[in-house]
Amino acid sequence: MSSAAPVFDAVIHAPQRLQICAMLARGGDVEFGVLREGLDVSDATLSKHLKTLAESGYIDLKRVQRAKGQARTWVALTPSGSRALRGHFAFLQSLAPS
C-alpha cells in the first residue's frame, strides 16, 4: 500500500470491519463464504458489517446467480475504501512509538 495521510476512520476501525478491508486489500473479488470462514463469524454478523461498509462506499457487493437458483455474493474494496484503509493504517502506525 502506498503512503497516505493518517486519518482515523470510525467505520473501518471496528475490528471485524478492519479485517474485512485488509482481506479485500489484496485485490480482486472475495466470495462471501471465504470472508465468513476467514473471520469465523455467522452470516448475519458478516452481512451487518458488509452493509455498513457498502453504505460508506468502501465496498462493492455483487450477487451472481448460479445453476439451480443458487446465488453467490462477491465483495470488492472500492478505490474509496482502499484510500480510507491506507489512511487508517497510517493513523494506527502514527500511534506506535518510533
Contacts in CASP RR format, 6 or more apart in sequence:
PFRMAT RR
TARGET T0000
AUTHOR 0000-0000-0000
METHOD contacts of the structure
MODEL  1
MSSAAPVFDAVIHAPQRLQICAMLARGGDVEFGVLREGLDVSDATLSKHL
KTLAESGYIDLKRVQRAKGQARTWVALTPSGSRALRGHFAFLQSLAPS
1 25 0 8 1.000
1 82 0 8 1.000
1 85 0 8 1.000
1 86 0 8 1.000
1 89 0 8 1.000
2 86 0 8 1.000
3 86 0 8 1.000
3 90 0 8 1.000
4 83 0 8 1.000
4 86 0 8 1.000
4 87 0 8 1.000
4 89 0 8 1.000
4 90 0 8 1.000
5 87 0 8 1.000
5 90 0 8 1.000
6 87 0 8 1.000
6 90 0 8 1.000
6 91 0 8 1.000
6 93 0 8 1.000
6 94 0 8 1.000
7 84 0 8 1.000
7 87 0 8 1.000
7 88 0 8 1.000
7 90 0 8 1.000
7 91 0 8 1.000
8 88 0 8 1.000
8 91 0 8 1.000
9 84 0 8 1.000
9 85 0 8 1.000
9 87 0 8 1.000
9 88 0 8 1.000
9 91 0 8 1.000
11 17 0 8 1.000
11 52 0 8 1.000
11 53 0 8 1.000
11 56 0 8 1.000
11 58 0 8 1.000
11 84 0 8 1.000
12 18 0 8 1.000
12 21 0 8 1.000
12 58 0 8 1.000
12 81 0 8 1.000
12 84 0 8 1.000
12 85 0 8 1.000
12 88 0 8 1.000
13 88 0 8 1.000
14 49 0 8 1.000
14 52 0 8 1.000
16 39 0 8 1.000
16 41 0 8 1.000
16 45 0 8 1.000
16 49 0 8 1.000
17 49 0 8 1.000
17 52 0 8 1.000
17 53 0 8 1.000
18 88 0 8 1.000
19 39 0 8 1.000
20 35 0 8 1.000
20 39 0 8 1.000
20 46 0 8 1.000
20 49 0 8 1.000
20 50 0 8 1.000
20 53 0 8 1.000
20 59 0 8 1.000
20 75 0 8 1.000
21 53 0 8 1.000
21 58 0 8 1.000
21 59 0 8 1.000
21 77 0 8 1.000
21 81 0 8 1.000
21 84 0 8 1.000
21 85 0 8 1.000
22 85 0 8 1.000
23 30 0 8 1.000
23 35 0 8 1.000
23 38 0 8 1.000
24 30 0 8 1.000
24 59 0 8 1.000
24 75 0 8 1.000
24 76 0 8 1.000
24 77 0 8 1.000
25 77 0 8 1.000
25 82 0 8 1.000
25 85 0 8 1.000
27 76 0 8 1.000
27 77 0 8 1.000
28 76 0 8 1.000
29 62 0 8 1.000
29 74 0 8 1.000
29 75 0 8 1.000
29 76 0 8 1.000
30 74 0 8 1.000
30 75 0 8 1.000
30 76 0 8 1.000
31 72 0 8 1.000
31 73 0 8 1.000
31 74 0 8 1.000
31 75 0 8 1.000
32 43 0 8 1.000
32 46 0 8 1.000
32 50 0 8 1.000
32 72 0 8 1.000
32 73 0 8 1.000
32 74 0 8 1.000
32 75 0 8 1.000
35 46 0 8 1.000
35 50 0 8 1.000
35 75 0 8 1.000
36 42 0 8 1.000
36 43 0 8 1.000
36 46 0 8 1.000
39 46 0 8 1.000
50 59 0 8 1.000
50 61 0 8 1.000
50 75 0 8 1.000
53 59 0 8 1.000
53 81 0 8 1.000
54 60 0 8 1.000
54 61 0 8 1.000
56 81 0 8 1.000
56 84 0 8 1.000
57 78 0 8 1.000
57 80 0 8 1.000
57 81 0 8 1.000
58 77 0 8 1.000
58 78 0 8 1.000
58 80 0 8 1.000
58 81 0 8 1.000
58 84 0 8 1.000
58 85 0 8 1.000
59 75 0 8 1.000
59 76 0 8 1.000
59 77 0 8 1.000
59 78 0 8 1.000
59 81 0 8 1.000
60 75 0 8 1.000
60 76 0 8 1.000
60 78 0 8 1.000
61 73 0 8 1.000
61 74 0 8 1.000
61 75 0 8 1.000
62 73 0 8 1.000
62 74 0 8 1.000
62 75 0 8 1.000
62 76 0 8 1.000
63 71 0 8 1.000
63 72 0 8 1.000
63 73 0 8 1.000
63 74 0 8 1.000
64 71 0 8 1.000
64 72 0 8 1.000
64 73 0 8 1.000
64 74 0 8 1.000
65 71 0 8 1.000
66 72 0 8 1.000
77 85 0 8 1.000
END
